[in-house]
Each structure stands twice: as C-alpha cells, then as structure tokens.
C-alpha cells in the first residue's frame, strides 16, 4: 500500500503529516468585538459556474464574503465531481457521491448558523438591538438536535468506520475528529450555560459569552476544514462502490438515531427561521 511505503521511509504516519499541513489554507472567523479583516471559513457563499474545461469539467468559484449560502449548497449537489475553489479553503469536490454532497451541505448549514450566532453576540456586546435571546436559543437547539445527534454520529459510524476498515493511513486524523465530536458537545453546553448567565446577570456576563462563542466558531472551522480537505478526499479515493452504497443510504435517510423519526423537514424549517431572524450583518 502506498501509505505504508511512505510511512516506512519517513518513520511517521502520513495521516499526521497531512493533518498538520492541510489545515493551513482554511481561514478562521474574526473574534467578537474586532473589526480586523481575516479570511473567513465557508459560511455565506455565492457559487457561480465558469467556462467548462476541455474535458467537460467545470469550476465553481465560491466567494465566502457574499450571501447566497443555499445557491452554493445546491451547486455542491449539482456539480459533484467538479473542481471547487473557495476563498479561505481550497479543495477539490470529490466524486459523485450523494453522501459527500450531503456532508458538505450540512457543514455549510452549520457554518451559517454559527456565523449568525457570532453576529448575534457581537451586536449584544456592542449594545446594538437584537431580535431576542430566543433566536440564539433556537440556534443552539438546531446544533444540538441535528449536528450533535445526527450528523456527527453518522460520520463516526458510516464514514469513519469504513475508512478505518480499508486503511490505517488516516487513523490519527479520525481519532482527532471523533474526539472533537465528543468535545463539541461540551463546548455547546458551555455556550448554553453562558447564555443563561447572561439572561440572569446581564451585560456583566457578555465577555464570557463572547469568548466561548469565538472559541466554538474557531473549533468548528478547524474541524470542518480537516474533514473536507483530508477525510472526504481520502474516502472518495479509498472506499469501494459497495462501501458507498451503505454510506449514501445512511446519509440520505437523515433520521434521528434514537427514535427513527424523520427530522429533516422540521429542522429545515427551523434553519430557515434562524437565517431569517439573523440581524443584518455589519460590514467587517
């Protein structure tokens, strides 16, 4: 195996080396309260299809500074297998696998919600009007009910496990990502507690809420980048068509793993409500 030969020459796991280098192109969100510009992760995106190459493949240019997230999500479905270039995180769209498109779509939805949460807290810190704390709680609820209870368990069980079964090359990266799935729950709980403290104590609790929000946003951006620049391309390369039959079916089902009830329609409505309630974004 190619990975095994590389490991024997260098004495190090290729996965560890990939994990260190592949994170660099991905931007991190600005801290709450700052006005300095930085490259942002994929949050609000606007996709446009450029001139086809001679081989019929197309490129999709995604500008993360502009609104239009849903258009990019649809583009990721329609143009699976095509090259994607994003400001802040450059990557190639893997092969035509529905699970890959679903994972990227769910990542983009979560990034949109997190960006809205950060903007919400930023306005609180600045003393600007916000639509109401219930909107922030709806965002927290969305993250707990979908990414935490459905998306992450699906990745662990249906994507990471088959990849481990095919190769040990990426075990260290998968270990890191699975640990981050567990850690994400703790970080989300800390945010919930910080919001409650703000409701009880007012402005004096905003510093902690802002710091925790920044930490969660950066944590998610790094996690997403590692999955999309290392694991998804690896899975596309290593897994077999038979593997993808089960993976595609699992991610297409979008069911709560605890009670088996379909949640996609309810969560899509909740997501739409959250996006509509996010205050207008101030220019960076």
PyMOL commands that set and color helices and strands:
alter all, ss='L'
color gray80, all
select helices_A, chain A and resi 2-10+14-22+69-78+98-125+133-166+171-238+241-253+264-277
alter helices_A, ss='H'
color red, helices_A
select strands_A, chain A and resi 47-49+59-62+83-86+91-92
alter strands_A, ss='S'
color yellow, strands_A
deselect
rebuild
show_as cartoon
